[in-house]
Amino acid sequence: MFLWLFLIVSALISSTNADSDISVEICNVCSCVSVENVLYVNCEKVSVYRPNQLKPPWSNFYHLNFQNNFLNILYPNTFVNFSHAVSLHLGNNKLQNIEGGAFLGLSALK
């Protein structure tokens, strides 16, 4: 019995590791709506802490909204997966620090 409990707790701890390679399709977590062939990805108020753990949408270009979340530090490569984002909204977070390289990968941003 104790062994089963230990294995379950170990699995939970390893799955919640912030540096793990867990990635989730962004449209499974956020609202994705296409309007006139333009994709709008709305991650507002979805409790996002690390955007780099989200897989980018399938669209060539899209607008990305991370407003009203719990972002307080933007680490290097935070947005590296989002090379096709043409806009990025980060308002109403608790940003205290933006580390160098946080916006690497946002090559289509206007």
C-alpha positions in Angstrom: 0.0 0.0 0.0 2.8 2.4 0.9 4.6 1.6 -2.3 1.5 2.5 -4.4 1.1 5.8 -2.5 4.8 6.6 -3.1 4.6 5.9 -6.8 1.5 8.1 -7.2 3.0 11.0 -5.3 6.2 10.6 -7.3 4.3 10.7 -10.6 2.4 13.8 -9.5 5.5 15.7 -8.5 7.3 14.8 -11.7 4.3 15.9 -13.8 4.2 19.3 -12.1 7.8 20.1 -12.6 8.1 23.6 -14.1 11.0 22.6 -16.3 9.4 19.5 -17.7 8.8 19.0 -21.4 5.1 19.0 -21.0 3.4 20.9 -23.8 -0.3 21.3 -24.6 -1.9 22.4 -27.8 -2.8 26.1 -27.2 -6.3 25.8 -28.7 -7.1 23.1 -26.1 -6.4 25.6 -23.3 -7.3 28.9 -24.9 -10.1 30.1 -27.2 -9.1 30.0 -30.9 -11.4 31.8 -33.3 -10.9 32.4 -37.0 -12.4 35.6 -38.4 -12.0 36.2 -42.2 -9.0 33.8 -42.3 -7.3 35.5 -39.3 -6.8 33.4 -36.2 -7.3 35.0 -32.8 -5.9 33.1 -29.9 -7.4 34.3 -26.6 -5.7 33.0 -23.5 -7.2 35.7 -21.3 -7.9 34.5 -17.7 -6.8 30.9 -18.2 -4.1 30.9 -15.5 -1.1 30.7 -17.8 2.2 30.8 -16.0 4.6 29.6 -18.7 3.5 30.2 -22.3 6.5 28.3 -23.7 4.8 25.1 -22.5 2.0 25.7 -25.1 2.3 24.4 -28.6 1.6 27.1 -31.2 -1.6 27.1 -33.2 -1.8 25.5 -36.7 -2.3 28.9 -38.4 0.3 30.7 -40.4 -0.3 34.0 -38.7 -2.3 34.8 -35.6 -3.0 37.3 -32.8 -2.0 36.2 -29.3 -3.7 37.4 -26.1 -2.2 36.6 -22.7 -4.0 39.4 -20.7 -5.2 38.9 -17.2 -3.1 35.9 -16.3 -0.5 35.2 -13.6 2.6 36.1 -15.6 5.1 37.8 -13.2 8.4 36.9 -14.9 9.1 36.4 -18.5 12.1 34.1 -18.8 14.3 33.7 -21.8 12.5 31.9 -24.7 9.1 32.5 -23.1 7.6 33.1 -26.6 10.0 31.0 -28.7 7.2 28.7 -30.0 5.1 31.6 -31.3 7.1 32.7 -34.4 4.0 33.4 -36.4 2.3 35.7 -33.9 1.6 39.2 -35.4 0.4 40.7 -32.1 0.9 40.0 -28.4 -1.1 41.4 -25.6 0.2 41.1 -22.0 -1.8 43.7 -20.1 -3.1 43.2 -16.6 -0.5 40.6 -15.5 1.7 41.0 -12.5 4.9 41.4 -14.5 7.9 42.3 -12.3 10.8 41.1 -14.4 11.4 40.6 -18.1 14.7 38.7 -18.7 16.8 39.1 -21.8 15.6 36.9 -24.6 12.1 36.6 -23.4 10.7 37.7 -26.8 13.0 35.6 -28.9 11.1 33.8 -31.6 8.5 36.5 -32.2 9.8 37.3 -35.7 6.4 38.1 -37.2 5.4 40.5 -34.5 4.3 44.0 -35.8 
